[in-house]
């Protein structure tokens, strides 16, 4: 080996040691940098003309395992979803209050039953009655506040959906830019390790927002796909497009998230035809969509069902009683009926007029069964008027029934027949028309409609109801715009629904109380329906398809409900007395000390209620299940977050143990490189001395 070759070999050794020391120094400097993969210098034996000429120093490369990195991405998505779910369910749980808290909904519902029992022991206590009505109002107000709070919570989720989409787009743009940088550096034969680290950090953050499939390409780029296989990034960038106002407004339905090609300015452009509309997207975005489209609406709907059951129970009792003295006029609530509609009642009801002290002035018992199946509402009104013979009058105008006593100091009483009580849709005559409700709502009749398949819908041709079917994940499986036609019956609407795209995923049927029930098929277990828009109006009564048939619990009337104002202001207006049937005119049909209604309230609140698709159960059990499920979901979400975090931490630790910086290892490498540098320098010194000796020998 010539002296020049010795010099060249030693110099290459010095360069290799210097490159190694620079890499070690860089590794140590980034020991605390998240996502940094340690680097190493690629060195090979330099061979020229078949002879070893030293060390060839290449570009620095990252020490990384793509399988460990892909595991980190997957775990980040699990943590993102679990964190979003746990955070919002914890907030929901906080709204419900701690178990046993006096301000919580369970305590307020229990207070109603306790107050009803207290009334039974206080026959003349106005304070006990006032306490009962106040507790009912508190419970209704508590449900309204809770429903409003859940609506606000859903709006917060929607706001975060918009923010998450903005962040996803920002990360996609950054990854696309870094893709170009990595590809260019690799093509030039230069190190792309720093750019790859930055790109991987962006991909890891992105994977926490949505589940991803990341694939390395030969040119150094990565392609990114959603969990369902939709491409977000290859050689062409795609962005998410969502018409969010950023204000986080809760609404019945939300648009899908479109995937669009990025235009020249880096903004969403032409649509790819792909959409994101379900929790299947995974990550934090998937968790937010699940909360917004499934979990929170389901809670609100069940809350509406609970209110509906409470209102039906209380109104069933109040409409069976009367005050002493009775009111001179009973005005019903808004119904969906017209005078020419089928009456639909069976059984009998007594209509009576009494004096202020309960002395019977006149009465008539109307047997609705005897009127026949073809009887109309107007026929019932005529029968009442004929029986009372001018002592009182009944009128039915614009969907509201009114009974008016004519004599001075007299009042109206409506009582169920003891042997054959009247019923339509499970409600007595007085309750169906809302003549003596204790709980009222402008948005609902608070009773099932009682319509049958042959009854006309009364909707104007062209009026529509949009119905959306979602699966258990919250994904909109299909939607259908039901359109009314002239002369349609409710049976026709059921057939139309079964023949629509909705019918492919379940069956619709009209039950014996006039409610349309949906039974999902086995292909979509846990499916639910929502009605984002409804323009129907039955014969101008203001009652729509969704409010009549009870297809969802959101039309329960909770938002405008409350204890009747006059009852809330004056406890003596609560109907606690019962009409004494069989009393002759001039006899006492009502007693001022009659407190049977109080016992009836206490008994009714303990009875099972028909809640439609939610079954027949007691209010106590249904509320316990509703609130208990909310607590269980929050607890499970918290456990899921802890598990996901532990798995993510383990994945990160495994990745970092392979590709992270170990100070002890780097210091050991530094010592080795320093020794290598010293050895190469000594070779150069020896070669220099040999040169000097050779020159001296040559004179």
C-alpha positions as CSV (number, residue, x, y, z in Angstrom):
1,X,0.0,0.0,0.0
2,X,1.4,3.4,-1.0
3,X,1.7,6.3,1.4
4,X,-1.0,8.1,-0.6
5,X,-3.3,5.2,-0.1
6,X,-2.5,5.2,3.6
7,X,-3.2,8.9,3.8
8,X,-6.5,8.4,1.9
9,X,-7.6,5.6,4.2
10,X,-6.8,7.6,7.3
11,X,-8.6,10.6,6.0
12,X,-11.7,8.6,5.2
13,X,-11.6,7.2,8.7
14,X,-11.5,10.7,10.1
15,X,-14.4,11.8,8.0
16,X,-16.4,8.7,9.1
17,X,-15.7,9.3,12.7
18,X,-16.7,13.0,12.4
19,X,-19.9,12.1,10.6
20,X,-20.7,9.5,13.3
21,X,-20.0,12.1,16.1
22,X,-22.2,14.6,14.4
23,X,-25.0,12.0,14.3
24,X,-24.5,11.0,17.9
25,X,-24.5,14.7,19.0
26,X,-27.8,15.2,17.1
27,X,-29.3,12.1,18.7
28,X,-28.4,13.3,22.2
29,X,-29.7,16.8,21.4
30,X,-33.1,15.3,20.5
31,X,-33.4,12.8,23.4
32,X,-36.5,14.6,24.6
33,X,-38.1,15.2,21.2
34,X,-41.4,13.3,20.8
35,X,-41.5,11.1,17.7
36,X,-37.8,11.5,17.0
37,X,-36.1,8.4,15.6
38,X,-32.4,8.1,16.2
39,X,-30.2,8.3,13.2
40,X,-27.1,6.4,12.2
41,X,-24.4,6.9,9.6
42,X,-24.3,4.4,6.8
43,X,-20.6,3.4,6.3
44,X,-19.2,0.8,3.8
45,X,-15.8,-0.3,2.7
46,X,-14.5,1.8,-0.1
47,X,-13.0,-0.3,-2.9
48,X,-11.2,1.1,-5.9
49,X,-9.7,-1.1,-8.6
50,X,-10.3,-4.1,-6.5
51,X,-8.3,-2.6,-3.6
52,X,-9.6,-1.3,-0.3
53,X,-9.1,2.4,-0.1
54,X,-10.8,3.3,3.2
55,X,-14.3,4.0,4.4
56,X,-17.2,5.3,2.3
57,X,-19.6,7.6,4.3
58,X,-23.2,7.6,3.2
59,X,-26.2,9.7,4.3
60,X,-27.7,9.4,7.7
61,X,-30.7,7.1,8.0
62,X,-33.5,6.7,10.6
63,X,-33.6,3.7,12.8
64,X,-37.3,2.8,12.7
65,X,-39.7,-0.1,12.4
66,X,-42.7,0.7,10.2
67,X,-44.8,-2.1,11.9
68,X,-44.2,-0.5,15.3
69,X,-45.1,2.9,13.9
70,X,-48.3,1.6,12.3
71,X,-49.3,0.2,15.7
72,X,-48.7,3.6,17.3
73,X,-51.0,5.1,14.7
74,X,-53.7,2.5,15.4
75,X,-53.5,3.0,19.1
76,X,-53.7,6.8,18.7
77,X,-57.0,6.5,16.9
78,X,-58.4,4.3,19.8
79,X,-57.3,6.9,22.3
80,X,-58.8,9.8,20.3
81,X,-62.2,8.2,20.1
82,X,-62.2,7.0,23.7
83,X,-61.1,10.4,25.0
84,X,-63.9,12.3,23.1
85,X,-66.5,9.8,24.3
86,X,-65.3,9.8,27.9
87,X,-65.1,13.6,28.1
88,X,-68.6,14.3,26.9
89,X,-70.3,11.4,28.8
90,X,-68.6,12.7,31.9
91,X,-70.2,16.1,31.2
92,X,-73.6,14.4,30.7
93,X,-73.2,12.5,33.9
94,X,-72.4,15.7,35.7
95,X,-75.7,17.2,34.3
96,X,-77.6,14.3,35.8
97,X,-76.1,14.9,39.2
98,X,-74.6,12.5,41.7
99,X,-76.7,9.5,42.8
100,X,-78.9,10.6,45.7
101,X,-78.4,14.3,45.1
102,X,-81.6,16.3,45.9
103,X,-81.2,18.4,42.8
104,X,-81.0,15.3,40.5
105,X,-83.8,14.1,38.3
106,X,-84.3,10.8,40.2
107,X,-84.8,12.8,43.4
108,X,-87.3,15.1,41.8
109,X,-89.3,12.2,40.3
110,X,-89.3,10.5,43.7
111,X,-90.5,13.7,45.3
112,X,-93.7,13.5,43.2
113,X,-94.6,10.1,44.6
114,X,-93.8,11.2,48.1
115,X,-95.9,14.3,47.7
116,X,-98.8,12.3,46.4
117,X,-98.6,10.0,49.4
118,X,-98.4,13.1,51.7
119,X,-101.7,14.4,50.1
120,X,-103.5,11.2,51.0
121,X,-102.8,11.9,54.7
122,X,-103.8,15.5,54.5
123,X,-107.4,15.7,53.4
124,X,-107.7,19.5,54.0
125,X,-104.0,20.6,53.6
126,X,-103.7,23.1,50.8
127,X,-99.9,23.1,51.5
128,X,-99.7,19.3,50.8
129,X,-101.4,19.8,47.4
130,X,-99.3,22.9,46.6
131,X,-96.2,20.8,47.4
132,X,-97.4,18.1,45.0
133,X,-98.0,20.5,42.1
134,X,-94.7,22.3,42.8
135,X,-92.8,18.9,42.8
136,X,-94.5,18.0,39.4
137,X,-93.4,21.4,38.0
138,X,-89.9,21.0,39.4
139,X,-89.6,17.5,37.8
140,X,-90.9,18.8,34.4
141,X,-88.6,21.8,34.6
142,X,-85.7,19.6,35.5
143,X,-86.3,17.4,32.5
144,X,-86.6,20.5,30.3
145,X,-83.3,21.9,31.7
146,X,-81.6,18.6,31.2
147,X,-82.9,18.4,27.6
148,X,-81.7,21.9,27.0
149,X,-78.3,21.0,28.5
150,X,-78.0,18.0,26.3
151,X,-78.9,20.1,23.3
152,X,-76.1,22.5,24.3
153,X,-73.7,19.5,24.8
154,X,-74.6,18.3,21.3
155,X,-73.9,21.8,19.9
156,X,-70.4,21.7,21.6
157,X,-69.8,18.3,20.0
158,X,-70.8,19.8,16.6
159,X,-68.4,22.7,17.2
160,X,-65.6,20.3,17.9
161,X,-66.4,18.3,14.8
162,X,-65.8,21.4,12.7
163,X,-62.6,22.2,14.5
164,X,-61.4,18.6,14.1
165,X,-62.1,18.7,10.4
166,X,-60.1,22.0,10.1
167,X,-57.2,20.4,11.9
168,X,-57.4,17.2,9.8
169,X,-57.1,19.3,6.6
170,X,-54.2,21.2,8.0
171,X,-52.3,18.0,8.8
172,X,-53.1,16.5,5.4
173,X,-51.7,19.6,3.7
174,X,-48.5,19.4,5.9
175,X,-48.1,15.7,5.2
176,X,-48.5,16.3,1.5
177,X,-45.8,19.0,1.6
178,X,-43.4,16.8,3.6
179,X,-44.1,14.0,1.1
180,X,-42.7,16.2,-1.6
181,X,-39.7,17.1,0.5
182,X,-38.9,13.5,1.4
183,X,-39.3,12.4,-2.2
184,X,-37.0,15.2,-3.5
185,X,-34.2,14.5,-0.9
186,X,-34.3,10.8,-1.5
187,X,-34.0,11.4,-5.3
188,X,-31.0,13.6,-4.7
189,X,-29.4,11.0,-2.4
190,X,-29.5,13.2,0.6
191,X,-30.8,12.4,4.1
192,X,-34.6,12.8,4.5
193,X,-34.6,11.7,8.1
194,X,-35.6,15.0,9.6
195,X,-38.4,15.5,7.1
196,X,-39.6,11.9,7.8
197,X,-39.7,12.5,11.5
198,X,-41.8,15.6,11.0
199,X,-44.1,13.8,8.7
200,X,-44.5,10.9,11.1
201,X,-45.4,13.2,13.9
202,X,-48.1,14.8,11.7
203,X,-49.4,11.3,10.8
204,X,-49.5,10.3,14.4
205,X,-51.5,13.4,15.3
206,X,-53.8,12.8,12.3
207,X,-54.3,9.2,13.3
208,X,-55.6,10.4,16.7
209,X,-58.3,12.4,14.9
210,X,-59.3,9.6,12.5
211,X,-58.4,6.0,11.9
212,X,-55.8,5.7,9.1
213,X,-54.1,3.1,6.9
214,X,-50.6,4.4,6.0
215,X,-48.5,2.8,3.3
216,X,-44.9,3.6,2.4
217,X,-44.1,4.1,-1.3
218,X,-40.8,3.4,-3.1
219,X,-40.2,7.1,-3.8
220,X,-40.3,7.9,0.0
221,X,-43.9,9.2,0.0
222,X,-46.7,7.7,2.1
223,X,-50.3,7.2,1.0
224,X,-53.1,7.7,3.5
225,X,-56.5,6.0,3.5
226,X,-59.4,6.1,5.9
227,X,-60.4,3.0,7.8
228,X,-63.0,2.2,5.1
229,X,-60.4,2.4,2.4
230,X,-61.1,5.8,1.0
231,X,-58.0,7.5,-0.3
232,X,-57.1,10.8,1.4
233,X,-53.5,11.2,0.1
234,X,-51.5,9.7,-2.7
235,X,-49.9,11.8,-5.4
236,X,-53.0,14.0,-5.2
237,X,-54.2,15.6,-2.0
238,X,-57.8,15.4,-0.9
239,X,-59.5,17.4,1.9
240,X,-62.6,17.1,4.0
241,X,-65.4,19.6,3.2
242,X,-68.0,20.3,5.9
243,X,-70.5,23.3,5.9
244,X,-70.0,24.0,9.6
245,X,-70.8,27.5,10.8
246,X,-68.3,27.1,13.7
247,X,-71.0,28.1,16.2
248,X,-71.8,24.6,17.2
249,X,-75.6,24.8,16.8
250,X,-77.6,21.6,17.6
251,X,-80.0,20.6,14.8
252,X,-82.2,17.7,13.9
253,X,-79.9,16.5,11.1
254,X,-76.4,17.2,9.9
255,X,-74.8,17.1,6.5
256,X,-72.3,14.5,5.5
257,X,-68.6,15.2,5.4
258,X,-67.5,15.3,1.7
259,X,-64.1,14.3,0.5
260,X,-62.9,16.7,-2.2
261,X,-59.8,17.1,-4.3
262,X,-57.6,20.0,-3.1
263,X,-57.5,22.8,-5.7
264,X,-54.5,24.9,-6.6
265,X,-54.9,27.2,-3.6
266,X,-55.0,24.2,-1.2
267,X,-58.8,24.5,-0.6
268,X,-61.4,21.8,-1.1
269,X,-62.4,21.7,-4.8
270,X,-64.1,19.0,-6.9
271,X,-65.9,16.3,-5.1
272,X,-64.5,12.7,-5.2
273,X,-67.9,11.3,-4.6
274,X,-66.9,9.8,-1.2
275,X,-68.3,10.8,2.1
276,X,-67.8,10.4,5.8
277,X,-71.0,10.0,7.8
278,X,-70.4,7.5,10.6
279,X,-68.4,6.5,13.6
280,X,-66.6,4.0,11.3
281,X,-64.1,6.9,10.5
282,X,-62.7,6.2,13.9
283,X,-60.4,8.4,16.0
284,X,-61.6,11.5,17.8
285,X,-63.8,12.5,14.8
286,X,-65.5,9.2,14.9
287,X,-66.2,9.5,18.6
288,X,-67.7,12.9,18.1
289,X,-69.9,11.8,15.3
290,X,-71.1,8.9,17.5
291,X,-72.0,11.3,20.3
292,X,-73.7,13.8,18.1
293,X,-75.7,11.4,15.9
294,X,-76.4,8.5,18.3
295,X,-75.6,8.7,22.0
296,X,-76.9,12.2,22.8
297,X,-80.0,12.1,20.6
298,X,-80.9,8.7,22.0
299,X,-80.8,10.1,25.5
300,X,-82.9,13.1,24.6
301,X,-85.5,10.8,23.0
302,X,-85.7,8.5,26.0
303,X,-86.1,11.6,28.2
304,X,-89.0,12.6,26.0
305,X,-90.5,9.2,26.5
306,X,-90.1,9.5,30.2
307,X,-91.9,12.8,30.2
308,X,-94.7,11.4,28.0
309,X,-95.2,8.6,30.5
310,X,-95.3,11.0,33.4
311,X,-97.7,13.3,31.7
312,X,-100.1,10.5,30.7
313,X,-100.1,9.0,34.3
314,X,-100.8,12.3,36.0
315,X,-103.4,13.5,33.4
316,X,-105.2,10.1,33.6
317,X,-105.9,10.8,37.3
318,X,-106.7,14.5,37.0
319,X,-109.1,13.9,34.2
320,X,-110.9,11.3,36.2
321,X,-111.5,13.9,39.0
322,X,-112.9,17.3,39.5
323,X,-112.5,20.3,41.9
324,X,-115.1,21.4,44.4
325,X,-116.6,23.7,43.3
326,X,-116.2,22.5,39.7
327,X,-115.1,24.9,37.0
328,X,-117.9,26.6,35.0
329,X,-116.0,25.8,31.8
330,X,-113.7,23.0,30.7
331,X,-111.6,23.8,27.6
332,X,-109.6,21.0,26.0
333,X,-106.2,21.2,24.4
334,X,-105.4,21.1,20.7
335,X,-106.1,17.8,19.1
336,X,-105.6,16.5,15.6
337,X,-109.3,15.9,15.0
338,X,-112.0,17.6,13.1
339,X,-115.7,17.4,13.8
340,X,-116.3,15.0,10.9
341,X,-113.6,12.6,12.0
342,X,-114.4,9.1,13.3
343,X,-115.1,9.3,17.0
344,X,-113.3,6.1,17.8
345,X,-114.4,5.8,21.5
346,X,-115.8,2.8,23.2
347,X,-117.3,2.7,26.7
348,X,-119.2,5.5,28.4
349,X,-118.7,8.8,30.1
350,X,-120.9,10.9,32.4
351,X,-121.3,14.6,31.8
352,X,-122.7,16.5,34.7
353,X,-123.5,20.0,36.0
354,X,-123.4,20.6,39.7
355,X,-123.7,23.6,42.0
356,X,-120.7,25.0,43.9
357,X,-121.4,22.7,46.9
358,X,-121.6,19.6,44.7
359,X,-125.4,19.4,44.4
360,X,-126.3,17.7,41.1
361,X,-128.2,19.9,38.6
362,X,-128.2,17.7,35.6
363,X,-126.2,14.7,34.1
364,X,-126.2,12.5,31.1
365,X,-124.3,9.3,30.4
366,X,-123.1,9.0,26.8
367,X,-122.5,5.4,25.6
368,X,-120.0,5.8,22.8
369,X,-120.2,2.1,22.0
370,X,-123.9,2.5,21.3
371,X,-123.3,5.4,19.0
372,X,-121.7,2.9,16.6
373,X,-118.3,2.6,14.9
374,X,-119.4,5.2,12.3
375,X,-120.1,8.0,14.8
376,X,-118.1,11.2,14.4
377,X,-116.8,13.8,16.9
378,X,-119.8,16.0,16.0
379,X,-122.1,13.1,16.9
380,X,-120.6,12.9,20.4
381,X,-121.0,16.7,20.8
382,X,-124.6,16.4,19.7
383,X,-125.2,13.5,22.2
384,X,-123.8,15.6,25.1
385,X,-125.9,18.6,24.2
386,X,-129.0,16.5,23.9
387,X,-128.4,14.9,27.3
388,X,-127.7,18.1,29.2
389,X,-130.7,19.9,27.6
390,X,-129.3,23.4,27.6
391,X,-128.1,23.3,31.2
392,X,-124.6,23.1,29.6
393,X,-123.3,23.1,26.1
394,X,-120.5,21.3,24.3
395,X,-118.7,22.6,21.2
396,X,-115.9,21.4,19.1
397,X,-114.1,24.2,17.1
398,X,-110.7,24.1,15.4
399,X,-109.7,20.8,17.1
400,X,-110.6,21.9,20.7
401,X,-113.5,20.6,22.8
402,X,-115.2,23.0,25.2
403,X,-117.9,22.3,27.8
404,X,-119.7,25.3,29.3
405,X,-122.2,25.3,32.2
406,X,-124.9,27.8,31.7
407,X,-126.5,28.4,35.1
408,X,-125.0,30.9,37.6
409,X,-122.8,29.2,40.2
410,X,-122.8,25.9,38.4
411,X,-119.8,23.9,37.1
412,X,-118.9,21.1,34.7
413,X,-117.9,17.6,35.7
414,X,-116.8,14.8,33.4
415,X,-116.5,11.3,34.9
416,X,-115.6,7.9,33.6
417,X,-118.2,5.1,33.8
418,X,-117.1,2.7,36.5
419,X,-118.1,-0.4,34.6
420,X,-117.2,0.5,31.0
421,X,-114.9,3.5,31.0
422,X,-114.5,5.3,27.7
423,X,-111.3,4.9,25.8
424,X,-109.6,5.8,22.6
425,X,-105.9,5.1,22.2
426,X,-105.8,4.1,25.8
427,X,-107.1,7.4,27.1
428,X,-110.5,8.3,28.5
429,X,-112.7,10.9,26.9
430,X,-111.7,13.8,29.1
431,X,-108.0,12.9,29.0
432,X,-108.0,12.5,25.2
433,X,-109.4,16.0,24.7
434,X,-107.3,17.4,27.6
435,X,-110.3,18.8,29.4
436,X,-108.8,18.6,32.9
437,X,-105.1,18.0,32.4
438,X,-102.7,18.9,35.2
439,X,-99.8,18.9,32.8
440,X,-100.2,20.6,29.5
441,X,-98.1,21.2,26.4
442,X,-98.7,23.3,23.3
443,X,-96.6,21.0,21.2
444,X,-98.4,17.7,21.9
445,X,-101.7,16.3,22.9
446,X,-99.9,14.1,25.4
447,X,-102.0,11.0,24.5
448,X,-101.8,8.5,21.6
449,X,-103.8,9.5,18.6
450,X,-106.1,6.4,18.4
451,X,-106.2,6.6,14.6
452,X,-106.7,3.4,12.7
453,X,-105.6,2.4,9.2
454,X,-108.8,3.6,7.5
455,X,-108.7,7.1,9.0
456,X,-107.8,9.8,6.6
457,X,-104.4,11.5,7.2
458,X,-105.8,15.0,6.4
459,X,-102.5,16.1,5.0
460,X,-102.4,18.3,2.0
461,X,-101.0,16.7,-1.2
462,X,-97.3,17.4,-1.5
463,X,-96.6,17.9,2.2
464,X,-93.5,15.9,3.2
465,X,-91.9,14.2,6.2
466,X,-88.2,13.3,6.0
467,X,-87.2,10.2,7.9
468,X,-83.6,9.1,8.5
469,X,-82.6,5.6,9.5
470,X,-79.3,5.2,11.4
471,X,-77.6,2.0,12.4
472,X,-76.1,1.3,15.8
473,X,-73.0,3.2,14.9
474,X,-74.9,6.4,14.0
475,X,-74.4,6.0,10.3
476,X,-77.3,7.2,8.1
477,X,-78.1,4.0,6.3
478,X,-80.9,5.5,4.3
479,X,-83.3,8.4,4.3
480,X,-86.8,8.8,2.8
481,X,-89.0,11.7,2.1
482,X,-92.6,10.5,2.7
483,X,-95.0,12.6,0.5
484,X,-98.7,12.9,1.3
485,X,-101.3,12.4,-1.4
486,X,-104.9,13.6,-1.5
487,X,-107.2,11.1,0.3
488,X,-104.4,9.2,1.9
489,X,-105.2,7.1,5.0
490,X,-102.8,6.2,7.8
491,X,-102.7,2.7,6.4
492,X,-101.6,4.1,3.1
493,X,-98.7,5.9,4.8
494,X,-97.6,2.7,6.6
495,X,-97.6,0.9,3.2
496,X,-95.7,3.7,1.6
497,X,-93.0,3.5,4.4
498,X,-92.8,-0.3,4.1
499,X,-92.4,0.0,0.3
500,X,-89.7,2.7,0.6
501,X,-86.0,2.3,1.1
502,X,-86.7,2.3,4.9
503,X,-88.7,-0.9,4.4
504,X,-85.5,-2.7,3.3
505,X,-84.2,-2.5,6.9
506,X,-87.3,-3.2,8.9
507,X,-91.1,-3.0,9.0
508,X,-93.7,-0.4,10.0
509,X,-97.0,-1.1,11.6
510,X,-99.8,0.9,13.2
511,X,-100.6,-0.3,16.7
512,X,-104.0,-0.4,18.5
513,X,-103.3,3.1,20.0
514,X,-102.6,4.8,16.7
515,X,-98.9,4.8,17.0
516,X,-96.6,3.8,14.1
517,X,-94.0,1.3,15.4
518,X,-90.8,0.4,13.5
519,X,-89.2,-3.0,14.0
520,X,-85.6,-3.0,12.6
521,X,-84.5,-6.2,10.8
522,X,-81.6,-8.4,11.9
523,X,-79.3,-6.7,9.4
524,X,-79.4,-3.4,11.3
525,X,-79.7,-4.3,15.0
526,X,-80.1,-1.2,17.2
527,X,-81.2,1.0,14.3
528,X,-83.1,4.1,15.1
529,X,-85.3,6.7,13.3
530,X,-85.2,10.5,13.3
531,X,-87.3,13.1,11.6
532,X,-85.3,16.1,10.7
533,X,-88.1,17.9,8.9
534,X,-91.9,17.6,8.7
535,X,-94.2,20.0,6.8
536,X,-97.4,18.0,7.3
537,X,-100.4,19.6,9.0
538,X,-103.6,17.6,9.6
539,X,-106.6,19.6,8.4
540,X,-105.0,22.8,9.6
541,X,-105.0,21.7,13.3
542,X,-101.2,22.3,13.6
543,X,-100.6,18.6,14.3
544,X,-98.0,17.0,12.1
545,X,-97.3,13.4,11.1
546,X,-94.4,13.1,13.6
547,X,-96.5,14.5,16.5
548,X,-99.5,12.3,15.7
549,X,-97.9,8.9,15.3
550,X,-95.2,9.0,17.9
551,X,-92.5,7.5,15.6
552,X,-89.8,9.1,17.8
553,X,-89.7,10.3,21.4
554,X,-88.6,13.8,20.4
555,X,-92.2,14.8,19.7
556,X,-93.3,14.3,23.3
557,X,-94.1,18.0,23.9
558,X,-91.5,18.3,26.7
559,X,-90.1,21.7,25.5
560,X,-93.4,23.6,26.1
561,X,-94.8,21.5,28.9
562,X,-95.6,22.5,32.5
563,X,-98.2,22.3,35.2
564,X,-101.4,24.1,34.3
565,X,-100.8,27.7,35.4
566,X,-104.0,28.1,37.3
567,X,-103.3,24.9,39.2
568,X,-99.8,26.0,40.0
569,X,-101.1,29.3,41.3
570,X,-104.0,27.9,43.3
571,X,-103.7,24.4,44.8
572,X,-107.5,24.1,45.2
573,X,-107.7,23.9,41.4
574,X,-106.1,20.4,41.4
575,X,-109.0,17.9,40.7
576,X,-109.0,15.6,43.7
577,X,-112.7,14.8,44.1
578,X,-114.6,12.1,42.3
579,X,-118.1,12.2,40.9
580,X,-120.6,10.1,42.7
581,X,-122.5,8.1,40.1
582,X,-126.1,7.2,40.6
583,X,-127.0,10.3,42.6
584,X,-130.4,11.8,41.7
585,X,-130.8,15.4,40.7
586,X,-130.7,17.5,43.9
587,X,-128.5,15.0,45.7
588,X,-124.8,15.6,46.6
589,X,-122.6,14.2,43.7
590,X,-119.4,15.9,45.0
591,X,-117.9,16.2,48.4
592,X,-115.6,19.0,49.5
593,X,-113.6,16.6,51.6
594,X,-113.3,14.0,48.9
595,X,-109.6,13.2,48.6
596,X,-109.8,10.0,46.5
597,X,-107.8,11.7,43.7
598,X,-104.8,12.0,46.0
599,X,-104.8,8.2,46.5
600,X,-105.3,7.7,42.8
601,X,-102.2,9.8,42.0
602,X,-100.1,7.8,44.4
603,X,-101.4,4.5,43.0
604,X,-101.1,5.6,39.3
605,X,-97.5,6.7,39.7
606,X,-96.6,3.1,40.9
607,X,-98.4,1.5,38.0
608,X,-96.8,0.3,34.7
609,X,-97.3,2.7,31.7
610,X,-97.5,1.7,28.0
611,X,-94.5,3.6,26.5
612,X,-94.9,2.2,23.0
613,X,-91.7,0.7,21.6
614,X,-90.1,1.1,25.0
615,X,-92.5,-1.4,26.5
616,X,-94.8,-1.4,29.4
617,X,-93.0,-0.5,32.6
618,X,-93.2,1.8,35.6
619,X,-91.9,5.3,35.5
620,X,-89.5,4.6,38.3
621,X,-88.0,1.6,36.5
622,X,-87.7,3.4,33.2
623,X,-86.1,6.5,34.7
624,X,-83.7,4.3,36.7
625,X,-82.7,2.5,33.5
626,X,-82.3,5.7,31.6
627,X,-80.1,7.4,34.2
628,X,-78.4,4.2,35.1
629,X,-77.5,3.5,31.5
630,X,-76.1,7.0,31.2
631,X,-73.9,6.4,34.3
632,X,-72.8,3.0,33.0
633,X,-71.9,4.4,29.6
634,X,-69.8,7.1,31.3
635,X,-68.1,4.5,33.4
636,X,-67.4,2.2,30.5
637,X,-66.1,5.2,28.5
638,X,-63.7,6.1,31.3
639,X,-62.5,2.5,31.5
640,X,-62.1,2.3,27.7
641,X,-60.0,5.5,27.8
642,X,-57.8,4.1,30.5
643,X,-57.3,0.8,28.5
644,X,-56.7,2.7,25.2
645,X,-54.2,5.0,26.9
646,X,-52.4,2.0,28.4
647,X,-52.2,0.3,25.0
648,X,-51.1,3.5,23.3
649,X,-48.4,4.1,25.9
650,X,-47.2,0.5,25.4
651,X,-47.1,0.9,21.7
652,X,-45.1,4.2,22.0
653,X,-42.7,2.6,24.4
654,X,-42.1,-0.3,22.1
655,X,-41.5,2.0,19.2
656,X,-39.2,4.3,21.2
657,X,-37.3,1.4,22.7
658,X,-36.4,0.4,19.2
659,X,-36.0,3.8,17.5
660,X,-35.7,6.2,20.4
661,X,-32.4,7.7,21.8
662,X,-30.7,5.9,24.6
663,X,-28.2,8.2,26.3
664,X,-26.0,5.4,27.6
665,X,-25.8,3.8,24.1
666,X,-25.1,7.1,22.5
667,X,-22.3,7.9,24.9
668,X,-20.8,4.5,24.3
669,X,-20.9,5.1,20.6
670,X,-19.3,8.5,21.2
671,X,-16.4,6.8,23.0
672,X,-16.0,4.3,20.2
673,X,-16.1,7.1,17.5
674,X,-13.6,9.2,19.5
675,X,-11.2,6.2,19.6
676,X,-11.7,5.7,15.9
677,X,-11.0,9.3,15.3
678,X,-7.8,9.1,17.4
679,X,-6.7,5.9,15.6
680,X,-7.2,7.5,12.2
681,X,-5.3,10.6,13.3
682,X,-2.5,8.4,14.6
683,X,-2.3,6.6,11.2
684,X,-2.1,10.0,9.5
685,X,0.7,11.1,12.0
686,X,2.6,7.9,11.2
687,X,2.2,8.3,7.5
688,X,3.4,11.9,7.8
689,X,6.5,10.8,9.7
690,X,7.1,8.2,7.0
691,X,6.9,10.9,4.4
692,X,9.4,13.0,6.3
693,X,11.8,10.1,6.7
694,X,11.4,9.3,3.0
695,X,12.1,12.9,2.0
696,X,15.2,13.0,4.3
697,X,16.5,9.8,2.8
698,X,16.2,11.2,-0.7
699,X,18.3,14.2,0.4
